[in-house]
Amino acid sequence: MQAFTKLTGIVAPVDRVNVDTDAIIPKQFLKRIERTGFGQFLFYEWRFDEQGGTIESFSLNQSRYEGSSVLISRANFGCGSSREHAPWAILDYGFRVIIAPSFADIFYNNCFKNGILPIKLSEEQVDELFKRTEANVGYQLNVDLENKTITDNQGLRYDFDLDEHRRQFLLQGLDDIGLTLQHADSIDAYEKKHAERLFG
């Protein structure tokens, strides 16, 4: 998993509450078994009409948000089913940071397992980010996980809280498997000892 330390990126808004995982990646696209390739289907039913035409009013279809890597949204982001395909689609599209007032628990946990940093800010702080994103084409945020800060080039600075265990997961680029492999020597020693007891 790619480590996360600092990121400077264009911000894209999805100004909706209760964005569920079926909106993030609709169920008809869950047939792939690998983690890649889901980005093209992110928010598919909001980005495209029934004929496959682009819905120009949706933010991600607007040129000003092209290449964005920071997503801002509203409360209870990632609710609904527990599909891990949702963070896969977000990451594959290019987002490394999601900022919202709150997240659904399972989605929130899945983000860390896939190298995405979900940041909880207050409703007022998120409102301010929406205003700045709307007012400034190509609006960027600097996200510093080491110092747990968010800044822009206009003097804004927000501190955010994050469990230290999860913070270290991202800083070191560890998923559950990577965490286990940190103890590979101990695991090998145990297996060798166990084999000797069984087979002499």
N, C-alpha and C positions, 0 to 999 in steps of 0.2 A: 504493500500500500504506500502511496506517495505521502511523504511527511508534509506537514503544514507548519510553517513558522510565521511568515508574513505574506500578505497579498495586497496589491493595489489593483483595483478593478472597477470597471464601469458597473453602475447599479441599474438593475431592471426591476420595475415594480409589478406586482400582481396584487391589485388592491381589492382583495376579497377575504372575508372571514371563512373559517371552516373549509379550507381547501383540502379536499379528501384525496386519498391515494388513487382513486379511480379517475379523478380529474387530472392528477399528475401523470398517470400512465394508464389509459383505459384498458379494460380487461382483454379486449381482442388482440392486444399486442404482447400478451404474456407467454407466447409460445416458444420464445427463444430460450435456450438453456445457458448461454454464456451471458456475462454481465455487460458486454458492450453492444452498441447498436440501438439502444433504447432512446437516445437523445432526440432522434428524429420524430419520435412519437410523444414527446413531452407536451403536456397540455393540448393534446391533439384536437379534442373536440371544442376547444376555445380558439385554437389557431386556424382551424379549417372548417369550412361548411360541409354540408352533406355531399356536395359534388367534388370535394377536394380543393375548392378554391380558398385562397388566403383571406382570412378575416382581418382586414387592415386595422381595425380599431383595437385589436388585442396587442398589448405592449410588445411582446416578443416578436411580432411581425413588423415592428417599426424600426427603421434604419438607425435611429438614434440609440437604440439599445443593442445593436449588433456587437457581438464579442463580449457581452457582459459576463461577469463572473461572480457578482454579488446579487442575490435575489432578496427583495424585501416584500413582506406580505403581512397579513393580519393574524388575529388570534386563532389558535387551535389549528395551526398549519400541520398537514399530514395526518389528519384524522381518517377514520374509516378502517378498511381492512389493513392487515399488517404486512402487505406485500413488500418485500425488499426491493422489488423492481422500481419502486418510486425513487429512492435515492440513487439507484443505478441510472435511471433516466436523467435525473438532475445533474449528476456528475458527468455523464456522457455528453450532455448538452454543453457543458462548460462551466457550470456553477460550482464553486468551492465553498461559498459562504451563503447561509440563509439567515436573514434577520427577521424576527417576528416577536410579538409580545408573549406568545406561548406556542408550544408544539404538543402534538399527541405523543404519548410516552414511547410507544414502540417505534414510531418513525424517528423520534429524537435519538433513541439508542442506535438505530440502524445507520444514522448519518455518521456517527463516530466510527462504525465498523467499515465504512466505505470512504473515509478520508474527507468528509464534508464537515465543516464547522457550523453548527446551528447556534445562533446567538439570541438570547432572550433580552429584550429591552422593554422599557415601559411603553405604554400606549402613546404617551406624549413624545417620547423620543422617536418612536417609529413614525408618528405623524410628521415630525420635523424632517425626517429623512425622505418621506414622500414629497413634502413640499420642495425640498432642495433638489430632488431628482427631477421633478416636474419643471422647475424653474431653470435648470442648467442642463443643456444638451451635453451628453458625455460625462455627466456627473460621476465622480469617482470617490471611493472610500479606500482608506488605508486600514487594513485589519492586521493587528499585531497580536498574535496569540501568546508570544513570550511575555508581553506586558499586559495582556488582556485589555487592549484599547482599540477604539475606532476613532479615526480622525479624517478630516478632509482638508483641502487647501484654503478653506475660508474660516478657519479658526474653531471649527467644531471638534469636540473631544468627548467621547463617551467611554467610560469604563464598563466592563461587563464581568459578570461572575461565571465561573465554570469550575465544576468539580475537578480537583487536581489529577485524579486518576484518568479521567477522560482527556484532560489537557495533555498529559504525558503520552497517551495513546496517539494523539495527532502529531505532537512534536516529534515523536520517534518513528512515526509511520507504521504503527503496530495495529494489526487486527487481532482477532482471537487466536488465529494460528500463529502469527508472529510472536504474540505474547508467550504462547506455549513453547515455541522453538527457542526462546531465551533460556529455557531450562533443558536444552537438548542433552548436555553432558550428564546431568543428573538422571534424565530419562534413560539414556544409554547405559549408564552404570547400573540402574535398577533392573533393566531388562537382562543385562549380562548376568547379574547376581541371581535373578529369578530363574534364568535358563540353567545355571549351574546347579541350583537346587533341584530342578526337575529332571535334568538329564545327567547330572554328575560330572 
